[in-house]
């Protein structure tokens, strides 16, 4: 079953009512209807008028909430918006059921074209990093700078801890996993995800943990939750095997925008060894490594990531295209 088949879930107009999405202080949510897709956009009021626009794209299983801390840190630098990709966060599934990297990139491009805010400072984490790379490669006019946190770019030898995530894309595995874990509580699931994504799960505050549990409980009530997860995971796997001009590494080489790469030394999903390859692939790149960070450095160390972003904005391209490693 390909990731472009029609979705076997109810239309957005008949989806069940679930608890509202949490909106942090200083944030607001709005829904944007576009051809073939409806996107929820989280925005934060900038510190002052006239700041350049930024758009943030989350990873597999995440949402725009993943960027709240970094958005707050950068409120004095950019006018921030974060998107819930189709089928994630508060965005309903896409009309055509396309959860491929290209499908997600198409949704981001449609939003940027419709909003007429470009070029933007574009951010991406994990799956969102692959999506942002594709957007920057095919629509350079929309991207001012590119910041990638543990981007999901093809690896020949993936880490064992990343295998279960990839297996979600195998037809039938998501349904099997759902049956095998039906007795798991939301707290157990969140604890497992944080153990996988954070370099040090102990950095998560009790309040943040509870918010994550409430959000997962909300999303588990959505009939398309596992379908979106499985098809998006399959989309990543398919993108990893795609060669030629459409391959993600080839597209990385085509990116013209100054690029900041952030990799965590304790990342269990994207190999830390890929940092050097990425720094070579993106022609105007600077690399920041955080030895103690995991897969979501912008959530673990938002202040450090924000500092690196500020340097990028002040001096988009260094003499040698790199920046000294940052230490947490």
C-alpha positions in Angstrom: 0.0 0.0 0.0 1.6 3.2 -1.1 1.6 6.5 0.8 -0.4 8.1 -1.9 -3.5 5.9 -1.7 -6.8 7.4 -0.5 -6.9 7.6 3.3 -9.2 5.1 5.0 -10.3 7.7 7.6 -13.3 9.9 7.9 -13.3 13.3 6.2 -12.3 16.2 8.3 -15.8 17.5 8.4 -17.0 14.3 10.2 -14.1 13.7 12.6 -15.0 13.3 16.2 -14.7 16.1 18.7 -11.6 15.9 20.9 -10.1 18.1 23.5 -8.7 21.5 22.3 -5.0 21.8 21.5 -2.9 23.6 24.2 -1.9 27.1 23.3 1.0 28.6 25.3 1.1 32.1 26.6 1.8 34.5 23.8 0.7 32.0 21.1 -2.3 31.7 19.0 -3.7 29.0 16.6 -5.5 29.5 13.3 -6.7 27.2 10.6 -5.8 27.8 7.0 -7.7 26.2 4.1 -5.6 25.5 1.1 -6.2 23.4 -2.1 -6.3 19.7 -0.9 -5.2 20.4 2.6 -6.1 22.3 5.8 -3.3 23.4 8.1 -3.2 24.6 11.6 -0.7 27.4 12.2 0.8 28.3 15.6 2.1 31.8 15.8 3.8 33.9 18.4 3.6 37.7 18.6 7.0 39.1 17.8 8.8 41.5 20.2 8.3 44.3 17.6 6.9 45.0 14.2 8.8 44.5 11.0 10.8 41.4 12.0 11.5 38.9 9.2 9.2 35.9 9.0 10.1 32.4 10.1 8.4 29.0 9.7 9.0 25.9 11.7 8.3 22.3 10.6 8.1 19.5 13.1 9.2 15.8 12.9 7.4 12.5 12.8 4.8 12.2 15.6 5.4 15.8 16.6 3.5 19.0 16.2 4.0 22.8 16.1 4.2 22.7 19.9 7.7 21.2 19.5 8.9 24.7 18.6 7.2 26.7 21.3 10.4 27.1 23.4 12.6 28.1 20.5 9.9 30.5 19.2 9.9 32.2 22.6 13.7 32.5 22.6 13.7 34.1 19.1 10.7 36.5 19.6 13.1 39.4 19.4 14.7 38.2 16.1 11.9 36.8 13.9 8.1 36.8 13.4 7.5 33.1 14.1 4.9 30.6 12.8 5.0 26.9 13.2 2.9 24.5 11.0 1.1 21.3 12.0 1.8 19.0 9.1 -1.2 17.3 7.5 -2.5 14.6 9.9 -0.4 15.9 12.9 -1.1 18.3 15.7 -4.4 19.9 14.9 -4.2 19.6 11.1 -6.6 17.0 9.5 -5.3 14.5 7.0 -4.6 15.7 3.5 -7.4 15.1 1.0 -5.3 12.8 -1.2 -3.7 10.8 1.7 -0.2 11.7 0.5 2.1 11.6 3.5 5.3 11.4 1.5 8.1 13.9 2.1 7.2 15.5 -1.2 3.5 15.6 -0.1 4.4 17.4 3.2 6.8 19.7 1.3 4.0 20.5 -1.1 1.7 21.5 1.8 4.4 23.8 3.2 5.0 25.4 -0.2 1.2 25.9 -0.7 1.0 27.7 2.7 4.1 29.9 2.0 2.7 30.9 -1.4 -0.7 31.6 0.0 0.6 33.5 3.0 2.9 35.6 0.8 5.4 35.9 3.7 8.4 34.6 1.9 11.3 34.3 1.8 11.3 33.0 5.4 13.8 31.7 7.8 12.9 28.0 7.5 13.4 25.5 10.4 13.0 21.7 10.3 13.5 18.9 12.8 13.8 15.2 11.8 11.1 14.5 9.2 10.6 18.3 9.1 14.3 18.6 8.3 13.8 16.5 5.2 10.7 18.4 4.2 12.5 21.8 4.7 15.5 20.5 2.7 13.2 19.7 -0.2 11.4 23.0 0.0 14.7 24.9 0.0 15.9 22.9 -3.0 12.9 23.3 -5.2 11.7 26.7 -4.2 14.8 28.8 -3.2 12.7 32.0 -3.6 10.8 31.0 -0.5 13.8 30.4 1.9 16.0 33.1 3.4 18.0 30.8 5.7 17.6 27.1 6.6 18.1 25.7 10.1 18.0 21.9 10.4 17.9 20.1 13.8 18.8 16.4 13.4 17.3 16.3 9.8 16.1 12.9 8.6 18.5 12.5 5.6 19.3 9.1 4.2 21.7 6.9 6.1 23.1 3.6 4.8 23.6 2.2 8.3 20.9 3.4 10.6 21.1 3.1 14.4 19.3 0.1 15.9 17.3 2.4 18.1 15.8 4.0 14.9 14.7 0.6 13.4 11.3 0.5 15.2 10.4 3.9 13.8 11.2 2.8 10.3 9.2 -0.4 10.7 6.1 1.7 11.3 6.1 2.3 7.6 5.7 -1.5 6.8 2.1 -2.2 6.0 0.3 -3.8 8.9 3.0 -3.0 11.5 1.2 0.0 12.9 -2.0 -2.0 13.4 0.0 -4.8 15.0 1.8 -2.3 17.3 -1.6 -0.8 18.3 -2.9 -4.2 19.3 0.3 -5.1 21.2 0.3 -1.9 23.1 -3.4 -1.3 23.7 -2.9 -1.6 27.5 -0.1 1.0 27.6 -1.1 4.3 29.3 -0.4 7.6 27.7 2.2 8.2 30.5 4.0 5.1 29.5 4.0 6.0 25.8 5.2 9.5 26.5 8.0 8.3 28.8 9.2 5.9 26.1 9.2 8.6 23.4 11.1 11.0 25.6 13.6 8.4 26.4 14.1 7.9 22.7 14.2 11.6 21.7 15.9 13.4 24.6 19.6 13.1 25.5 18.6 13.5 29.1 14.9 12.9 29.7 15.4 14.3 33.2 15.5 17.8 31.7 11.8 17.5 31.0 9.8 19.4 33.7 6.8 17.7 35.3 4.6 20.4 33.8 6.0 19.7 30.3 5.6 16.0 30.8 1.9 16.4 31.8 1.3 18.6 28.8 2.8 15.9 26.5 0.6 13.3 28.1 -2.6 15.4 27.6 -1.7 16.0 24.0 -1.1 12.3 23.3 -4.4 11.4 24.9 -6.1 13.9 22.6 -4.4 12.6 19.5 -5.0 8.9 20.3 -8.7 9.6 20.0 -8.3 10.7 16.4 -9.1 7.9 14.0 -6.3 8.8 11.6 -3.5 9.0 14.3 -1.8 5.7 13.5 -2.5 6.1 9.7 -0.7 9.4 9.6 2.2 8.0 11.6 2.6 4.9 9.5 2.3 6.6 6.1 4.7 9.4 7.1 7.2 6.8 8.3 6.8 5.0 5.0 7.4 8.4 3.3 10.7 8.8 5.0 11.8 5.2 4.1 10.8 5.9 0.5 12.7 9.2 0.5 15.8 7.3 1.8 15.7 5.0 -1.2 15.0 7.7 -3.9 18.0 8.4 -6.1 18.9 10.8 -8.8 17.9 14.5 -8.8 15.1 13.8 -6.3 17.3 12.2 -3.7 17.6 14.2 -0.5 21.4 14.4 -0.5 21.4 15.6 -4.1 18.7 18.2 -3.2 20.8 19.2 -0.1 23.6 20.1 -2.6 21.2 22.3 -4.5 20.2 24.4 -1.5 21.4 28.0 -1.9 20.3 29.4 1.4 22.8 29.8 4.3 22.2 26.7 6.4 22.6 26.0 10.1 23.0 22.3 11.0 22.4 21.2 14.6 23.2 17.6 15.7 23.0 16.0 19.1 25.7 13.6 20.4 23.1 11.4 22.1 20.6 11.3 19.2 19.2 7.8 19.0 17.3 8.4 15.7 19.6 10.3 13.5 23.3 9.2 13.5 25.6 11.8 14.9 28.2 10.7 12.3 25.9 12.2 9.6 26.8 15.7 10.8 30.0 15.9 8.9 28.4 14.6 5.7 25.6 17.1 6.0 28.1 20.0 6.5 29.8 18.9 3.3 26.6 18.6 1.3 25.0 22.0 2.1 27.2 24.4 0.3 26.7 27.4 2.7 26.6 25.6 6.0 27.8 25.9 9.5 27.7 23.0 12.0 26.8 23.1 15.7 27.1 20.0 17.7 25.6 19.5 21.2 27.3 16.5 22.8 24.6 16.0 25.5 21.5 16.6 23.3 19.3 14.0 21.7 17.0 14.2 18.7 15.1 17.4 19.7 17.9 19.9 20.6 15.5 22.8 20.1 13.4 21.4 23.0 16.3 20.4 25.3 18.6 23.4 24.7 16.4 26.1 23.1 18.7 28.8 24.5 21.8 27.3 22.8 20.0 26.7 19.5 18.7 30.2 19.6 22.2 31.6 20.1 23.4 29.7 17.0 20.4 31.0 15.0 21.2 34.6 16.0 24.8 34.1 14.7 23.4 32.8 11.5 21.1 35.8 11.1 23.9 38.2 11.8 26.4 36.5 9.6 24.6 34.1 7.2 27.8 32.7 5.7 31.2 32.5 7.3 34.5 32.5 5.5 34.7 28.7 5.6 31.0 28.0 5.8 31.2 26.6 9.3 30.9 27.7 12.9 32.7 26.4 16.0 31.0 23.6 17.8 28.7 24.8 20.6 28.9 23.1 23.9 25.9 22.8 26.2 
